[in-house]
Amino acid sequence: MKLIKLNNELEIPVVGTGTNTYGKEGNAFKGELRGDTEEVDWAVENGYRHFDAAQIYANEEVVGKGLNQSGVKREDYFITTKLNTNEGYVSRDWIDAEINKSLEKLQTDYIDLFLIHFPWDNSDEIVEVWHVLEEYYNRGIFKSIGVSNFEEKHLDLVLQNGTVKPAVNQIESHVGKWNDALIDYNKSNDIATVAWSPLAGIEDDAKQVLQEIGDRYGKTYAQVVLRYQIERDVIVIPKSHNKERQAQSLDIFDFELTADDRERIAAL
Ligand SMILES: NC(=O)c1ccc[n+]([C@@H]2O[C@H](COP(=O)([O-])OP(=O)(O)OC[C@H]3O[C@@H](n4cnc5c(N)ncnc54)[C@H](OP(=O)(O)O)[C@@H]3O)[C@@H](O)[C@H]2O)c1
């Protein structure tokens, strides 16, 4: 597995598994928890060691239980989770309580990467929350801290007012919406990009182009898309409710795209 070195020297596996529907009835985002950890178990068996969780997914306990019973040592897997700022800021006590719940549900005493999930319309509050994350980082409870869905202006706010630079900006990036300008902005500030929904947006025309490219390497259209992202140092977190497809998303380290392939993919 290729690792990417974050700006604080921590290493993150370049392919992780998304988890937002794992363990849920009907594989639905709002589904009730089924009580088993099947997709997490498959991911571990398939070799995933990077798990992308979030408070808003309401299934951190599925990830925590699956990892805890997997037999893999804690230092051998990487967990991301995210503060649910969908409704903005509540209070300092609220942040502490939410962090404690995450640690408990994920059955761990530290988080490898902790993100602010969404920006909101209050600069002072965003800075205040960032300072709280810095505090947990300085105490070693978070090994790295970052943001998600932040645009340039939000990043500037944190860069100008923080003492710790965000290690990561997790953003939407896939066929039809590569988000290249923001990826470049992240890079110019030494912030790694994680692409969410990396397999979204693939309509039939794009699928045909990608599969044509994949056929030359014995790979699927999805593997080509993921390979494209990791070749430009974008971390990907695909999720699948199918064990074989989950494995395929990890099997992208034995081929290399040509400049012409990359140009065709960039145009999709
Ligand atoms: N930060 C944020 O705001 C944010 C927002 C959205 C998502 N995320 C994170 O990003 C993760 C991934 O995004 P996502 O869950 O929206 O979708 P995704 O990973 O882009 O996957 C979309 C669909 O592709 C299929 N798929 C997966 N692997 C495949 C493969 N190898 N070949 C062909 N098809 C494949 C899956 O269907 P099957 O199950 O049928 O295989 C899946 O439903 C989430 O789980 C979450 O952790 C973060």
The ligand as a Gaussian input file, in Angstrom:
#p B3LYP/6-31G(d) Opt

LIG

0 1
 N      -16.694000      14.555000       3.757000
 C      -17.877000      14.458000       3.212000
 O      -18.690000      15.400000       3.250000
 C      -18.278000      13.189000       2.513000
 C      -19.381000      13.176000       1.659000
 C      -19.711000      11.981000       1.016000
 C      -18.946000      10.831000       1.242000
 N      -17.887000      10.867000       2.109000
 C      -17.056000       9.653000       2.349000
 O      -16.656000       9.124000       1.090000
 C      -16.973000       7.732000       1.072000
 C      -17.182000       7.244000      -0.352000
 O      -18.207000       7.953000      -0.988000
 P      -19.621000       7.292000      -1.334000
 O      -19.920000       6.338000      -0.256000
 O      -20.565000       8.371000      -1.618000
 O      -19.449000       6.544000      -2.693000
 P      -18.291000       5.951000      -3.663000
 O      -17.184000       5.366000      -2.869000
 O      -17.963000       6.975000      -4.664000
 O      -19.056000       4.714000      -4.305000
 C      -20.210000       4.844000      -5.069000
 C      -20.710000       3.475000      -5.495000
 O      -19.701000       2.827000      -6.282000
 C      -19.818000       1.423000      -6.124000
 N      -18.457000       0.832000      -6.100000
 C      -17.582000       0.805000      -5.056000
 N      -16.437000       0.190000      -5.416000
 C      -16.581000      -0.167000      -6.721000
 C      -15.753000      -0.829000      -7.655000
 N      -14.524000      -1.234000      -7.342000
 N      -16.253000      -1.024000      -8.926000
 C      -17.481000      -0.594000      -9.271000
 N      -18.321000       0.025000      -8.416000
 C      -17.874000       0.239000      -7.153000
 C      -20.533000       1.162000      -4.838000
 O      -21.640000       0.311000      -5.080000
 P      -21.630000      -1.235000      -4.525000
 O      -21.782000      -1.118000      -3.062000
 O      -22.781000      -1.870000      -5.199000
 O      -20.288000      -1.836000      -4.928000
 C      -20.948000       2.535000      -4.328000
 O      -22.271000       2.587000      -3.939000
 C      -18.201000       7.657000       1.987000
 O      -18.496000       6.344000       2.355000
 C      -17.770000       8.559000       3.108000
 O      -16.900000       7.850000       3.979000
 C      -17.536000      12.033000       2.734000

